[in-house]
């Protein structure tokens, strides 16, 4: 039986109970006034028991005319155990909550997002998230966006991660999203590249065509890159189109003015390692200072292997100090036993020790304990 039917049944019975109870009270009160005249005193427990026993059967038939005369039901009206167990009420929505999980049982939209792998605990950290998601209808507002993302190349097992990062895409107009994709296609970005860019930069499609066009123009002009190299650059690091330009501008100055690289050297390095455009200034300067001033490696050799800027500095230090201890720290390509930056930092410990240091891994580990 549904909760509405149970409520109606409960209300109907309590209306009848109230009517019969009042009728019984009226009859007994008249008798008391005739017999004793003490009508202002509350009845004792025995009298109440007698009155309760005089209540007729609740299931007796009442005419339609009698229903119109029934008094309003009292919220304090007693209900029998048999009637109480038939009352079914839906669980109330939580009036105040700190988590979206409290609403999952009441929202089909949230239930389906959870099934897709969306992490509500991360989304709810944003104050506007709950208001947005709880207003959306899955069939009308969300399903079409999901189909768009799947057509774009986002796999089913990637949707949860993507939507956790960019739940606000549900507030975007679908035609605007399609227009932005069409713009990227007009710039000769392939479908596979667009899907890769959207996965790695979830907010990419939240930016207007004007914004995307300005960013592509900036990198092509500022770095003096060809159209193809500009396209390859943003495919590998699409966050360049969505993040702040200030770190990029700052790093360009650092490479040119503080570290002393030429413009063509900077071009070569950033096309090999795009992250050099957004790396922290401190990391760049500390790495360069150690490699150039301590290890005495000149600019042109650093340019040949710019991945050293993407390597943890402590790793470079440990291996250089070990080679220095063994007398094998030789980084000049014109001399015997030359060791390139590539081999110094890219090889795993086992191969580095065997082929470069000519020592065992145990020897390397013992040496590190002395540092």
N, C-alpha and C positions, 0 to 999 in steps of 0.2 A: 504494500500500500504506500503511495507517495506521501511525502510530508504534508502537502496541501490537503489531501483527503483526511489524513490523521488529524490535522488541525481543525478541519470542519467538524469531524466526528466528535473531537474533544469539546469544541465550542458548543455543539448542539446538545451534548449531554450535560454540560455544566449549566447551560441556560435552563434546561429542564430541572436540574438539581436545585438551582437557585429559586425557581418558581415554587417548586414543591416545598422547599425548606421554608420560604417565607410564608407560604400558606399554612404550614404546620405551626410556625411561630405565632402567626396571627390567631389561630384557633386556641392555642394553649394560653396566650396572653389574655384572651377574653375570659377564659375559665378562671385564671388567677385573679382578675379584677373582681369577678363575681364572688369568688370564694373568700378572698383575704384582704383585697384592697392594697397590698404591698407590691405595686407594679414597678417601682423604681429600683428594686434590688435585682442584681444579676442572678440567674438561676443557678442552683447548685449542680454539681457533677451528675448526681442521680437524675435530676430533671433533664439535663442535656442528653443523657443516655437514653431516656425514655423518648425524647423528641426524635433522636436519630433513628430509633427503632421504628418510629411511626412513618418514616419516609417510604413512599411506595417504590415499586420497581422502576428503575430508570429506563428500561427498555419498553415500557408501555407506550401505546400509540397516542399521539397528539394530533388534533385536527389542525388544518392550515390556519383557521381563525385563531386558534390558541397560540400558534407560533408568533403571531403579530403582537400579542399581549405580553410576551415573555420579557422580564426585566433584563437590563444589561448584566453581562457576566462579570463576576468579581475575580481579580487576579489571585485573590487569596482563597478562592473556592476549593475545598478539599476534593481530591481525585483518588479513586480507588487504585489499587496496585494493578489490576487487570487493564484499566484504562491507561495508566501511566506507561506501561511497557509498549503500548501501541503508538505512542507519540514519537515521531521521527523528525529530527531537526537537522538541517545542514550545518556543518561546522562554520562558525562565523569567520569573516575575514579579519585578520589581525589589525587592530586599530593603529598600532604603532609597531614598527619593525626596524631592525638594523640590517636585515639580509633579504635578498630576493627569494631565497629558498622558502621563506614563510608563505610566499604567494604561489609557489609551484603547483600545489594541489588545486588551486582555484583558477589557474590560467592555462589554457590549452597552448597558447603561444610559448610560454616559458617551458612547458613540458616538452614540446617538440624541439625547442632550441637546446635543451639539455640532451635530448636523444641525438642531436647532431654533434654533440661534443663541446658545446659552448660552456665556458667556465663562468658561472654566475658570480662566484666569489671575487673574481677580478673585475667584472663589469660593475658590480654594485659600489665600487670605490668611487665611481663618477656620480656626482649628485643628480645629474639629469637622466641617468640610465633607466632607473625604475619608471619615471614618468613617461619616458618614450616607449619602452617595451610593453608596459601594461596597457597602453592605449592602442597598441597595434593588434590587428586581426591577422591571424596566420594566413588564411586563404587569400584575403584581399591585399594585405600590405607586405607580407614576407615571402610568400611562395614565389612571386614573380621575380624578386631579387635573387632568390636562390637559383632559379632556373637561368637567370642571366649570368650568374657567376659560374655555374656549371658549363654553360655554353662557351664562356670565356676560356675555360680550361682548368678551373679550380676543381680538384678531385673531391669526392665525398669525404674522404678522411682528412681533407685539408680545410673543409668548411668551418669546423668548430674552432680551430686555431685562428682562422681569418676573422670570423665574426666576433670572437672574444676581443680581438684587438680593435676592430672597426665595426662595432655594433651600430654606430651612427649612420652606416650606409643605408639603413632602413628608412632614414628620414630624407634620403636623396630621391629626386625624381628620376624614374627609370629612363626617360628620354634623354635627360642630361647625361646619365651614365653611358648610354649608347653613343651619344655625340662625342664624348671624350675618347672612347675607344676608337671611333671612326677617325678622329684627329690623329691618333697615334698610328693607325694604319696608313693614313695619308702621308706620314713621314717615313714610310717603309719599315716600320716595326712589324715583324711577323707575328702571327697569332701566338706562337710558342713564346716569343720574347715578351709579348704583352702579359701573358699569363705568368711568366717568371717574375716580371716587374711587379705585378699586382700582389703576388705571394710575398715577395721580399719587402715591398713597401705598401702595406695594407691601406694606407690613406691616399694612395696615388689617384684613385678615381674620385676622390672627394674634392679635388682641385679643378678649377675651371679650365677651359681650353686656353684662355688668355694666360693663365698662370703657367701652364705647361709650356706654352709657346715661348713665353719670356725666359723661362729657365733654360730651355734648349738653346735659345739665342745667346744667353749669357755665357754658357760654357763654350760654345763655339767661338764667340768673339774674344772672351777673356783669355782662353787658353790657345787661341789661334789653331783650332783643330779643324780637320775636314769634317764634312757631314757624316761620313761613315764612322770616323773615330769618335765623334761626339755621340752618335747613336750607340756604339759599342760601349762607351764609357758609362752611360746611364743605364744600359741593360745590365751591366755588371754591378752597378751601385745605384739603383733607382731612388734611394733615399736622397740623392742629390737634387731630385725634382721636388721633394716634399719638405726637406729640412731647411734650416737657416743657412743663409749665404755668408754670414759673418765669419764662421770658422774657415770657410773656403778662402775668402779674401785674406784673412789673417795668415793662413798657411802659405799662400802664394808669396806674400811679403817675406815670411820667414825663410823660405827656400832661396829667394833671390837676394835679400839684403843681409840676413844673418848667417846663413849657411854657405852662401857664395856660389850657388848653382846657376848655370846659364839657362836662358829661356828654353832652348831646345832640349837641355838635359831634364828640366822640369817636365816638359811635355812627355818625354820618353818614360820617366818614372811614374807619372800619374796614370798613363795609359796601361802600364804594367801592373801597378798597385793603386787602384782608384781610392782606396781607403786613406791614402796619404793626404787627400784633400780635406778629410774630416778628422784626422787624428789630432790628439791633444798636442799643443805646442811644446809642453814640457817633455813629453815622450820623444818627440822629434829631435829636439835640441840635445837631450841627454844621450840618445842613441848616436847621433852624429858626432858629438864630442868624444865619446868613447872610441867609436870606430875610426874616426879621422885622426884625433890627437893622441890617443893611447896606443891604438893598434897601427897607426901610421899608414892607413889606407887612403889613397888620394881620391879626389872627386870622381874621376872618370871610371874608377873601379867600383865605386859605390853605385854609380849610375847603371852599371851593367847588372848589378844585383840589388835593386831597390827593396826587395822583400825583407832586407835586414831591418827596415823601419817598421815592419809588421811582425817582428820577432820580439819576444820578451828580452829585455836587456840583460837580466841575470843569466840567461842561457848563453848569450854571447860572452859575457864575462867569464863564466865557469869554464867554457871550452877554451877560450883564449889563454886563461891562466894555466890550464892543464898542459896545453901545448907549449907554453913558455917554460913551464917546469921541466918538460921533456926535451926542450931545445928544438922544437919543431914548429914554432910560430913564425912561419915564413909566408908572407902574403904578396911578395913581389913576383909577378908572372915572368920576369926576365931571368929569374934565378932558379936553381934546382929545388925540388921538393916544394913547389908552389902549392899553396892551399887557397882556394877561392872562397869568397864569402858564401857562395851557394852551398858548397860542401860543409863549410863550418857550421851552419845553422840549420840546414834542411835535413840532414841525415839523422836517423835514429841513433841512440847511444851505442848499440851493439856495432853498427857499421862504422860509426864515427871512430870508435875506439880501435876497431880492427884495421880499417883502411887508412885512416888519417893519423891517429895518435900512435898506432902500432903498439897498443897496450890492451890489457884486459879491462872488462867492465868493472871488475872488482878493484883494480888499481885506480880507476877513475872515481869510484865511489869512496874509496879510502882517502883520496886526495881532497874530495869535496868536504869531508869531515874536518879537514884541517883549516878550512877557510873561516 
